[in-house]
Each structure stands twice: as C-alpha cells, then as structure tokens.
Amino acid sequence: MEEKRKVIDCRWFPSANKCTLAISGREEEVIKTAVDHAVKMHGEKDTPELRNELRHLLKEAKD
Ligand SMILES: [Zn+2]
C-alpha cells in the first residue's frame, strides 16, 4: 500500500517572512527537510520542540 504524502508549507508560519516553500513527501522526509530548511533559512534551532511543532503542522497531501 502506498503511503500518503504529507505536506508542510512555510506560508503557514507567520514568522517565515515571505517564504513560500512547500515540502511534501513521506512524514520522515518532510520533517527532515523542513528542519534543515528552518535552520538554514529561518534561523531556527534543531530541537525536539521544533520537530514536534512541524509534525503537528503536517497535513495530508491531496495527491
Ligand atoms: Zn521557508
């Protein structure tokens, strides 16, 4: 069975100034990439809290 893709979108973060990046894929892929992106582009720290927050914001992708 194919795993549903999840999506996360920087536009959901008020703090992510004008960033319109969306990441979709399997949950672990999205979290990993989103953490990387948040650290590099948004000056976030890679903490369990950040990962938790991202995990809660994931939505089912439409395809
Ligand atoms: Zn971003």
N, CA, C, O and the ligand as a Tripos MOL2 file, in Angstrom:
@<TRIPOS>MOLECULE
protein
  253   251    64     0     0
PROTEIN
NO_CHARGES

@<TRIPOS>ATOM
      1 N           0.8420   -1.2040    0.0000 N.3       1 MET1
      2 CA          0.0000    0.0000    0.0000 C.3       1 MET1
      3 C           0.8710    1.2470    0.0000 C.2       1 MET1
      4 O           1.8700    1.3430    0.7140 O.2       1 MET1
      5 N           0.4660    2.1670   -0.8040 N.am      2 GLU2
      6 CA          1.2600    3.3890   -0.9120 C.3       2 GLU2
      7 C           0.9940    4.3330    0.2510 C.2       2 GLU2
      8 O          -0.1470    4.5620    0.6500 O.2       2 GLU2
      9 N           2.0740    4.8660    0.7720 N.am      3 GLU3
     10 CA          1.9400    5.7890    1.8920 C.3       3 GLU3
     11 C           1.5160    7.1590    1.3810 C.2       3 GLU3
     12 O           2.0420    7.6620    0.3890 O.2       3 GLU3
     13 N           0.5660    7.7400    2.0720 N.am      4 LYS4
     14 CA          0.1160    9.0770    1.7010 C.3       4 LYS4
     15 C           1.2100   10.0970    1.9320 C.2       4 LYS4
     16 O           1.9380   10.0380    2.9230 O.2       4 LYS4
     17 N           1.3150   11.0210    1.0180 N.am      5 ARG5
     18 CA          2.2910   12.0790    1.2230 C.3       5 ARG5
     19 C           1.7360   13.1360    2.1610 C.2       5 ARG5
     20 O           0.5400   13.4280    2.1810 O.2       5 ARG5
     21 N           2.6490   13.6960    2.9350 N.am      6 LYS6
     22 CA          2.2970   14.8020    3.8210 C.3       6 LYS6
     23 C           2.8960   16.0680    3.2350 C.2       6 LYS6
     24 O           3.8460   16.0220    2.4540 O.2       6 LYS6
     25 N           2.3320   17.1810    3.6190 N.am      7 VAL7
     26 CA          2.8450   18.4460    3.1170 C.3       7 VAL7
     27 C           2.9730   19.4680    4.2450 C.2       7 VAL7
     28 O           2.1760   19.4960    5.1830 O.2       7 VAL7
     29 N           3.9940   20.2980    4.1230 N.am      8 ILE8
     30 CA          4.1320   21.4270    5.0530 C.3       8 ILE8
     31 C           4.5220   22.6440    4.2260 C.2       8 ILE8
     32 O           5.2640   22.5330    3.2500 O.2       8 ILE8
     33 N           4.0250   23.7850    4.6180 N.am      9 ASP9
     34 CA          4.1320   24.9800    3.7950 C.3       9 ASP9
     35 C           4.5970   26.1530    4.6640 C.2       9 ASP9
     36 O           4.0050   26.4380    5.7050 O.2       9 ASP9
     37 N           5.6410   26.8140    4.2330 N.am     10 CYS10
     38 CA          6.1740   27.9350    5.0120 C.3      10 CYS10
     39 C           5.1690   29.0770    5.1630 C.2      10 CYS10
     40 O           5.2890   29.9050    6.0670 O.2      10 CYS10
     41 N           4.1970   29.1130    4.2890 N.am     11 ARG11
     42 CA          3.2070   30.1970    4.3870 C.3      11 ARG11
     43 C           2.3350   30.0450    5.6240 C.2      11 ARG11
     44 O           1.6480   30.9850    6.0240 O.2      11 ARG11
     45 N           2.3600   28.8330    6.2440 N.am     12 TRP12
     46 CA          1.5950   28.6190    7.4750 C.3      12 TRP12
     47 C           2.2840   29.2340    8.6750 C.2      12 TRP12
     48 O           1.6810   29.3590    9.7410 O.2      12 TRP12
     49 N           3.5460   29.6210    8.5170 N.am     13 PHE13
     50 CA          4.3000   30.1970    9.6310 C.3      13 PHE13
     51 C           4.3520   31.7150    9.4870 C.2      13 PHE13
     52 O           4.9610   32.2270    8.5480 O.2      13 PHE13
     53 N           3.7300   32.4260   10.3930 N.am     14 PRO14
     54 CA          3.7650   33.8860   10.3170 C.3      14 PRO14
     55 C           5.1940   34.4130   10.3870 C.2      14 PRO14
     56 O           5.5030   35.4750    9.8480 O.2      14 PRO14
     57 N           6.0590   33.6570   11.0580 N.am     15 SER15
     58 CA          7.4320   34.1110   11.2480 C.3      15 SER15
     59 C           8.2880   33.9090   10.0030 C.2      15 SER15
     60 O           9.3330   34.5440    9.8610 O.2      15 SER15
     61 N           7.8590   33.0390    9.1070 N.am     16 ALA16
     62 CA          8.6570   32.7480    7.9030 C.3      16 ALA16
     63 C           8.3950   33.8010    6.8450 C.2      16 ALA16
     64 O           7.6510   33.5890    5.8880 O.2      16 ALA16
     65 N           9.0160   34.9120    7.0460 N.am     17 ASN17
     66 CA          8.7870   36.0900    6.2340 C.3      17 ASN17
     67 C           8.8430   35.8540    4.7280 C.2      17 ASN17
     68 O           9.9130   35.6330    4.1600 O.2      17 ASN17
     69 N           7.6760   35.9050    4.0920 N.am     18 LYS18
     70 CA          7.5790   35.8530    2.6340 C.3      18 LYS18
     71 C           8.1120   34.5670    2.0220 C.2      18 LYS18
     72 O           8.2380   34.4770    0.8000 O.2      18 LYS18
     73 N           8.4230   33.5820    2.8320 N.am     19 CYS19
     74 CA          8.8910   32.3140    2.2890 C.3      19 CYS19
     75 C           7.6760   31.5180    1.8350 C.2      19 CYS19
     76 O           6.7130   31.3720    2.5870 O.2      19 CYS19
     77 N           7.7130   31.0030    0.6100 N.am     20 THR20
     78 CA          6.5510   30.2840    0.0830 C.3      20 THR20
     79 C           6.8610   28.8260   -0.2150 C.2      20 THR20
     80 O           6.1290   28.1570   -0.9440 O.2      20 THR20
     81 N           7.9540   28.3450    0.3580 N.am     21 LEU21
     82 CA          8.3470   26.9620    0.1000 C.3      21 LEU21
     83 C           7.3390   25.9740    0.6750 C.2      21 LEU21
     84 O           6.8710   26.1370    1.8020 O.2      21 LEU21
     85 N           7.0090   24.9560   -0.1000 N.am     22 ALA22
     86 CA          6.2100   23.8390    0.3930 C.3      22 ALA22
     87 C           7.0060   22.5610    0.1940 C.2      22 ALA22
     88 O           7.6670   22.3780   -0.8280 O.2      22 ALA22
     89 N           6.9360   21.6890    1.1740 N.am     23 ILE23
     90 CA          7.6780   20.4290    1.1200 C.3      23 ILE23
     91 C           6.6640   19.3020    1.2410 C.2      23 ILE23
     92 O           5.8090   19.3260    2.1260 O.2      23 ILE23
     93 N           6.7530   18.3200    0.3590 N.am     24 SER24
     94 CA          5.8580   17.1750    0.5020 C.3      24 SER24
     95 C           6.6110   15.8670    0.2860 C.2      24 SER24
     96 O           7.6030   15.8080   -0.4400 O.2      24 SER24
     97 N           6.1120   14.8340    0.9310 N.am     25 GLY25
     98 CA          6.7380   13.5170    0.8520 C.3      25 GLY25
     99 C           6.2930   12.6850    2.0310 C.2      25 GLY25
    100 O           5.3060   13.0080    2.6920 O.2      25 GLY25
    101 N           7.0240   11.6050    2.2980 N.am     26 ARG26
    102 CA          6.7090   10.8200    3.4890 C.3      26 ARG26
    103 C           7.0230   11.6450    4.7220 C.2      26 ARG26
    104 O           7.8710   12.5380    4.6940 O.2      26 ARG26
    105 N           6.3200   11.3300    5.8150 N.am     27 GLU27
    106 CA          6.4330   12.1570    7.0170 C.3      27 GLU27
    107 C           7.8830   12.4020    7.4420 C.2      27 GLU27
    108 O           8.2710   13.5400    7.7060 O.2      27 GLU27
    109 N           8.6870   11.3220    7.5080 N.am     28 GLU28
    110 CA         10.0890   11.4960    7.9600 C.3      28 GLU28
    111 C          10.8770   12.3730    6.9980 C.2      28 GLU28
    112 O          11.7290   13.1560    7.4190 O.2      28 GLU28
    113 N          10.5920   12.2420    5.7040 N.am     29 GLU29
    114 CA         11.2910   13.0540    4.7020 C.3      29 GLU29
    115 C          10.9480   14.5250    4.8690 C.2      29 GLU29
    116 O          11.8100   15.4020    4.7970 O.2      29 GLU29
    117 N           9.6580   14.7670    5.0960 N.am     30 VAL30
    118 CA          9.2130   16.1540    5.2260 C.3      30 VAL30
    119 C           9.8080   16.7920    6.4820 C.2      30 VAL30
    120 O          10.2930   17.9230    6.4390 O.2      30 VAL30
    121 N           9.7690   16.0630    7.5980 N.am     31 ILE31
    122 CA         10.3150   16.5950    8.8490 C.3      31 ILE31
    123 C          11.8020   16.9050    8.6900 C.2      31 ILE31
    124 O          12.2620   17.9860    9.0590 O.2      31 ILE31
    125 N          12.5460   15.9480    8.1400 N.am     32 LYS32
    126 CA         13.9840   16.1130    7.9840 C.3      32 LYS32
    127 C          14.3100   17.3360    7.1290 C.2      32 LYS32
    128 O          15.1610   18.1500    7.4880 O.2      32 LYS32
    129 N          13.6240   17.4500    6.0000 N.am     33 THR33
    130 CA         13.8700   18.5510    5.0780 C.3      33 THR33
    131 C          13.3970   19.8740    5.6650 C.2      33 THR33
    132 O          14.0460   20.9070    5.4960 O.2      33 THR33
    133 N          12.2660   19.8330    6.3550 N.am     34 ALA34
    134 CA         11.7200   21.0560    6.9400 C.3      34 ALA34
    135 C          12.6310   21.5780    8.0640 C.2      34 ALA34
    136 O          12.8200   22.7870    8.2000 O.2      34 ALA34
    137 N          13.1840   20.6740    8.8560 N.am     35 VAL35
    138 CA         14.1000   21.0860    9.9280 C.3      35 VAL35
    139 C          15.3380   21.7310    9.3090 C.2      35 VAL35
    140 O          15.7740   22.8030    9.7300 O.2      35 VAL35
    141 N          15.8950   21.0580    8.3050 N.am     36 ASP36
    142 CA         17.0420   21.5920    7.5730 C.3      36 ASP36
    143 C          16.7700   23.0000    7.0580 C.2      36 ASP36
    144 O          17.5810   23.9110    7.2250 O.2      36 ASP36
    145 N          15.6260   23.1510    6.4370 N.am     37 HIS37
    146 CA         15.2390   24.4180    5.8430 C.3      37 HIS37
    147 C          15.0270   25.4870    6.9230 C.2      37 HIS37
    148 O          15.4630   26.6280    6.7720 O.2      37 HIS37
    149 N          14.3620   25.1060    7.9970 N.am     38 ALA38
    150 CA         14.0900   26.0550    9.0830 C.3      38 ALA38
    151 C          15.3940   26.5600    9.7030 C.2      38 ALA38
    152 O          15.5150   27.7330   10.0580 O.2      38 ALA38
    153 N          16.3670   25.6510    9.8280 N.am     39 VAL39
    154 CA         17.6550   26.0230   10.4200 C.3      39 VAL39
    155 C          18.4340   26.9380    9.4720 C.2      39 VAL39
    156 O          18.9430   27.9800    9.8860 O.2      39 VAL39
    157 N          18.5220   26.5440    8.1970 N.am     40 LYS40
    158 CA         19.3250   27.2940    7.2320 C.3      40 LYS40
    159 C          18.6970   28.6250    6.8500 C.2      40 LYS40
    160 O          19.3850   29.6410    6.7500 O.2      40 LYS40
    161 N          17.3720   28.6120    6.6370 N.am     41 MET41
    162 CA         16.7270   29.7840    6.0710 C.3      41 MET41
    163 C          16.0030   30.6460    7.0920 C.2      41 MET41
    164 O          15.7710   31.8290    6.8450 O.2      41 MET41
    165 N          15.6420   30.0770    8.2290 N.am     42 HIS42
    166 CA         14.8430   30.8490    9.1750 C.3      42 HIS42
    167 C          15.4890   30.9950   10.5380 C.2      42 HIS42
    168 O          14.8570   31.4580   11.4870 O.2      42 HIS42
    169 N          16.7650   30.5950   10.6350 N.am     43 GLY43
    170 CA         17.4990   30.7840   11.8780 C.3      43 GLY43
    171 C          16.9310   30.0290   13.0690 C.2      43 GLY43
    172 O          17.1640   30.3980   14.2200 O.2      43 GLY43
    173 N          16.1690   28.9490   12.7790 N.am     44 GLU44
    174 CA         15.6390   28.1340   13.8760 C.3      44 GLU44
    175 C          16.7300   27.2120   14.4100 C.2      44 GLU44
    176 O          17.7590   26.9930   13.7700 O.2      44 GLU44
    177 N          16.4700   26.6760   15.6120 N.am     45 LYS45
    178 CA         17.3780   25.6790   16.1850 C.3      45 LYS45
    179 C          16.7360   24.3000   16.0320 C.2      45 LYS45
    180 O          15.5280   24.1370   16.2010 O.2      45 LYS45
    181 N          17.5710   23.3140   15.7080 N.am     46 ASP46
    182 CA         17.0710   21.9470   15.5730 C.3      46 ASP46
    183 C          16.8420   21.3440   16.9520 C.2      46 ASP46
    184 O          17.7510   20.7610   17.5430 O.2      46 ASP46
    185 N          15.6350   21.4880   17.4530 N.am     47 THR47
    186 CA         15.2920   20.9890   18.7900 C.3      47 THR47
    187 C          14.1130   20.0260   18.6840 C.2      47 THR47
    188 O          13.3950   20.0360   17.6850 O.2      47 THR47
    189 N          13.9070   19.1950   19.7040 N.am     48 PRO48
    190 CA         12.7260   18.3220   19.7140 C.3      48 PRO48
    191 C          11.4410   19.1310   19.6280 C.2      48 PRO48
    192 O          10.4540   18.6760   19.0510 O.2      48 PRO48
    193 N          11.4520   20.3380   20.2050 N.am     49 GLU49
    194 CA         10.2590   21.1870   20.1820 C.3      49 GLU49
    195 C           9.9280   21.6000   18.7450 C.2      49 GLU49
    196 O           8.7690   21.5850   18.3320 O.2      49 GLU49
    197 N          10.9730   21.9700   17.9930 N.am     50 LEU50
    198 CA         10.7600   22.3630   16.5950 C.3      50 LEU50
    199 C          10.1920   21.1890   15.8000 C.2      50 LEU50
    200 O           9.2330   21.3420   15.0440 O.2      50 LEU50
    201 N          10.7970   20.0210   15.9820 N.am     51 ARG51
    202 CA         10.3260   18.8300   15.2630 C.3      51 ARG51
    203 C           8.8780   18.5210   15.6180 C.2      51 ARG51
    204 O           8.0810   18.1560   14.7530 O.2      51 ARG51
    205 N           8.5460   18.6690   16.8960 N.am     52 ASN52
    206 CA          7.1830   18.4480   17.3620 C.3      52 ASN52
    207 C           6.2040   19.3980   16.6990 C.2      52 ASN52
    208 O           5.1370   19.0020   16.2320 O.2      52 ASN52
    209 N           6.6020   20.6720   16.6710 N.am     53 GLU53
    210 CA          5.7500   21.6990   16.0880 C.3      53 GLU53
    211 C           5.5010   21.3920   14.6080 C.2      53 GLU53
    212 O           4.3720   21.4730   14.1240 O.2      53 GLU53
    213 N           6.5740   21.0390   13.9070 N.am     54 LEU54
    214 CA          6.4520   20.7200   12.4840 C.3      54 LEU54
    215 C           5.5390   19.5120   12.2700 C.2      54 LEU54
    216 O           4.6990   19.5030   11.3690 O.2      54 LEU54
    217 N           5.7190   18.4950   13.1150 N.am     55 ARG55
    218 CA          4.9120   17.2880   12.9950 C.3      55 ARG55
    219 C           3.4220   17.6010   13.1600 C.2      55 ARG55
    220 O           2.5770   17.0120   12.4850 O.2      55 ARG55
    221 N           3.1130   18.5230   14.0530 N.am     56 HIS56
    222 CA          1.7110   18.8780   14.2720 C.3      56 HIS56
    223 C           1.1270   19.6670   13.1100 C.2      56 HIS56
    224 O          -0.0860   19.6650   12.8960 O.2      56 HIS56
    225 N           1.9890   20.3410   12.3640 N.am     57 LEU57
    226 CA          1.5030   21.1770   11.2780 C.3      57 LEU57
    227 C           1.3520   20.4170    9.9600 C.2      57 LEU57
    228 O           0.7540   20.9240    9.0110 O.2      57 LEU57
    229 N           1.8900   19.2120    9.9050 N.am     58 LEU58
    230 CA          1.7940   18.4260    8.6720 C.3      58 LEU58
    231 C           0.3380   18.1910    8.3010 C.2      58 LEU58
    232 O          -0.5130   17.9510    9.1570 O.2      58 LEU58
    233 N           0.0780   18.2670    6.9970 N.am     59 LYS59
    234 CA         -1.2610   17.9230    6.5160 C.3      59 LYS59
    235 C          -1.1500   16.8570    5.4440 C.2      59 LYS59
    236 O          -0.1010   16.6870    4.8240 O.2      59 LYS59
    237 N          -2.2320   16.1500    5.2370 N.am     60 GLU60
    238 CA         -2.2740   15.1700    4.1490 C.3      60 GLU60
    239 C          -2.1600   15.9030    2.8180 C.2      60 GLU60
    240 O          -2.8530   16.8920    2.5790 O.2      60 GLU60
    241 N          -1.2740   15.4050    1.9530 N.am     61 ALA61
    242 CA         -1.1950   15.9810    0.6120 C.3      61 ALA61
    243 C          -2.3990   15.5070   -0.1970 C.2      61 ALA61
    244 O          -2.9550   14.4420    0.0730 O.2      61 ALA61
    245 N          -2.7940   16.2910   -1.1750 N.am     62 LYS62
    246 CA         -4.0040   15.9600   -1.9380 C.3      62 LYS62
    247 C          -3.8000   14.8010   -2.8960 C.2      62 LYS62
    248 O          -4.7450   14.0730   -3.1980 O.2      62 LYS62
    249 N          -2.5660   14.6210   -3.3820 N.am     63 ASP63
    250 CA         -2.3500   13.5000   -4.3150 C.3      63 ASP63
    251 C          -1.7420   12.3060   -3.5810 C.2      63 ASP63
    252 O          -1.4880   11.2690   -4.1930 O.2      63 ASP63
    253 ZN         10.8070   28.7520    4.4940 Zn       64 ZN64
@<TRIPOS>BOND
     1     1     2 1
     2     2     3 1
     3     3     4 2
     4     3     5 am
     5     5     6 1
     6     6     7 1
     7     7     8 2
     8     7     9 am
     9     9    10 1
    10    10    11 1
    11    11    12 2
    12    11    13 am
    13    13    14 1
    14    14    15 1
    15    15    16 2
    16    15    17 am
    17    17    18 1
    18    18    19 1
    19    19    20 2
    20    19    21 am
    21    21    22 1
    22    22    23 1
    23    23    24 2
    24    23    25 am
    25    25    26 1
    26    26    27 1
    27    27    28 2
    28    27    29 am
    29    29    30 1
    30    30    31 1
    31    31    32 2
    32    31    33 am
    33    33    34 1
    34    34    35 1
    35    35    36 2
    36    35    37 am
    37    37    38 1
    38    38    39 1
    39    39    40 2
    40    39    41 am
    41    41    42 1
    42    42    43 1
    43    43    44 2
    44    43    45 am
    45    45    46 1
    46    46    47 1
    47    47    48 2
    48    47    49 am
    49    49    50 1
    50    50    51 1
    51    51    52 2
    52    51    53 am
    53    53    54 1
    54    54    55 1
    55    55    56 2
    56    55    57 am
    57    57    58 1
    58    58    59 1
    59    59    60 2
    60    59    61 am
    61    61    62 1
    62    62    63 1
    63    63    64 2
    64    63    65 am
    65    65    66 1
    66    66    67 1
    67    67    68 2
    68    67    69 am
    69    69    70 1
    70    70    71 1
    71    71    72 2
    72    71    73 am
    73    73    74 1
    74    74    75 1
    75    75    76 2
    76    75    77 am
    77    77    78 1
    78    78    79 1
    79    79    80 2
    80    79    81 am
    81    81    82 1
    82    82    83 1
    83    83    84 2
    84    83    85 am
    85    85    86 1
    86    86    87 1
    87    87    88 2
    88    87    89 am
    89    89    90 1
    90    90    91 1
    91    91    92 2
    92    91    93 am
    93    93    94 1
    94    94    95 1
    95    95    96 2
    96    95    97 am
    97    97    98 1
    98    98    99 1
    99    99   100 2
   100    99   101 am
   101   101   102 1
   102   102   103 1
   103   103   104 2
   104   103   105 am
   105   105   106 1
   106   106   107 1
   107   107   108 2
   108   107   109 am
   109   109   110 1
   110   110   111 1
   111   111   112 2
   112   111   113 am
   113   113   114 1
   114   114   115 1
   115   115   116 2
   116   115   117 am
   117   117   118 1
   118   118   119 1
   119   119   120 2
   120   119   121 am
   121   121   122 1
   122   122   123 1
   123   123   124 2
   124   123   125 am
   125   125   126 1
   126   126   127 1
   127   127   128 2
   128   127   129 am
   129   129   130 1
   130   130   131 1
   131   131   132 2
   132   131   133 am
   133   133   134 1
   134   134   135 1
   135   135   136 2
   136   135   137 am
   137   137   138 1
   138   138   139 1
   139   139   140 2
   140   139   141 am
   141   141   142 1
   142   142   143 1
   143   143   144 2
   144   143   145 am
   145   145   146 1
   146   146   147 1
   147   147   148 2
   148   147   149 am
   149   149   150 1
   150   150   151 1
   151   151   152 2
   152   151   153 am
   153   153   154 1
   154   154   155 1
   155   155   156 2
   156   155   157 am
   157   157   158 1
   158   158   159 1
   159   159   160 2
   160   159   161 am
   161   161   162 1
   162   162   163 1
   163   163   164 2
   164   163   165 am
   165   165   166 1
   166   166   167 1
   167   167   168 2
   168   167   169 am
   169   169   170 1
   170   170   171 1
   171   171   172 2
   172   171   173 am
   173   173   174 1
   174   174   175 1
   175   175   176 2
   176   175   177 am
   177   177   178 1
   178   178   179 1
   179   179   180 2
   180   179   181 am
   181   181   182 1
   182   182   183 1
   183   183   184 2
   184   183   185 am
   185   185   186 1
   186   186   187 1
   187   187   188 2
   188   187   189 am
   189   189   190 1
   190   190   191 1
   191   191   192 2
   192   191   193 am
   193   193   194 1
   194   194   195 1
   195   195   196 2
   196   195   197 am
   197   197   198 1
   198   198   199 1
   199   199   200 2
   200   199   201 am
   201   201   202 1
   202   202   203 1
   203   203   204 2
   204   203   205 am
   205   205   206 1
   206   206   207 1
   207   207   208 2
   208   207   209 am
   209   209   210 1
   210   210   211 1
   211   211   212 2
   212   211   213 am
   213   213   214 1
   214   214   215 1
   215   215   216 2
   216   215   217 am
   217   217   218 1
   218   218   219 1
   219   219   220 2
   220   219   221 am
   221   221   222 1
   222   222   223 1
   223   223   224 2
   224   223   225 am
   225   225   226 1
   226   226   227 1
   227   227   228 2
   228   227   229 am
   229   229   230 1
   230   230   231 1
   231   231   232 2
   232   231   233 am
   233   233   234 1
   234   234   235 1
   235   235   236 2
   236   235   237 am
   237   237   238 1
   238   238   239 1
   239   239   240 2
   240   239   241 am
   241   241   242 1
   242   242   243 1
   243   243   244 2
   244   243   245 am
   245   245   246 1
   246   246   247 1
   247   247   248 2
   248   247   249 am
   249   249   250 1
   250   250   251 1
   251   251   252 2
@<TRIPOS>SUBSTRUCTURE
     1 MET1         2 RESIDUE 1 A MET
     2 GLU2         6 RESIDUE 1 A GLU
     3 GLU3        10 RESIDUE 1 A GLU
     4 LYS4        14 RESIDUE 1 A LYS
     5 ARG5        18 RESIDUE 1 A ARG
     6 LYS6        22 RESIDUE 1 A LYS
     7 VAL7        26 RESIDUE 1 A VAL
     8 ILE8        30 RESIDUE 1 A ILE
     9 ASP9        34 RESIDUE 1 A ASP
    10 CYS10       38 RESIDUE 1 A CYS
    11 ARG11       42 RESIDUE 1 A ARG
    12 TRP12       46 RESIDUE 1 A TRP
    13 PHE13       50 RESIDUE 1 A PHE
    14 PRO14       54 RESIDUE 1 A PRO
    15 SER15       58 RESIDUE 1 A SER
    16 ALA16       62 RESIDUE 1 A ALA
    17 ASN17       66 RESIDUE 1 A ASN
    18 LYS18       70 RESIDUE 1 A LYS
    19 CYS19       74 RESIDUE 1 A CYS
    20 THR20       78 RESIDUE 1 A THR
    21 LEU21       82 RESIDUE 1 A LEU
    22 ALA22       86 RESIDUE 1 A ALA
    23 ILE23       90 RESIDUE 1 A ILE
    24 SER24       94 RESIDUE 1 A SER
    25 GLY25       98 RESIDUE 1 A GLY
    26 ARG26      102 RESIDUE 1 A ARG
    27 GLU27      106 RESIDUE 1 A GLU
    28 GLU28      110 RESIDUE 1 A GLU
    29 GLU29      114 RESIDUE 1 A GLU
    30 VAL30      118 RESIDUE 1 A VAL
    31 ILE31      122 RESIDUE 1 A ILE
    32 LYS32      126 RESIDUE 1 A LYS
    33 THR33      130 RESIDUE 1 A THR
    34 ALA34      134 RESIDUE 1 A ALA
    35 VAL35      138 RESIDUE 1 A VAL
    36 ASP36      142 RESIDUE 1 A ASP
    37 HIS37      146 RESIDUE 1 A HIS
    38 ALA38      150 RESIDUE 1 A ALA
    39 VAL39      154 RESIDUE 1 A VAL
    40 LYS40      158 RESIDUE 1 A LYS
    41 MET41      162 RESIDUE 1 A MET
    42 HIS42      166 RESIDUE 1 A HIS
    43 GLY43      170 RESIDUE 1 A GLY
    44 GLU44      174 RESIDUE 1 A GLU
    45 LYS45      178 RESIDUE 1 A LYS
    46 ASP46      182 RESIDUE 1 A ASP
    47 THR47      186 RESIDUE 1 A THR
    48 PRO48      190 RESIDUE 1 A PRO
    49 GLU49      194 RESIDUE 1 A GLU
    50 LEU50      198 RESIDUE 1 A LEU
    51 ARG51      202 RESIDUE 1 A ARG
    52 ASN52      206 RESIDUE 1 A ASN
    53 GLU53      210 RESIDUE 1 A GLU
    54 LEU54      214 RESIDUE 1 A LEU
    55 ARG55      218 RESIDUE 1 A ARG
    56 HIS56      222 RESIDUE 1 A HIS
    57 LEU57      226 RESIDUE 1 A LEU
    58 LEU58      230 RESIDUE 1 A LEU
    59 LYS59      234 RESIDUE 1 A LYS
    60 GLU60      238 RESIDUE 1 A GLU
    61 ALA61      242 RESIDUE 1 A ALA
    62 LYS62      246 RESIDUE 1 A LYS
    63 ASP63      250 RESIDUE 1 A ASP
    64 ZN64       253 GROUP 0 **** ****
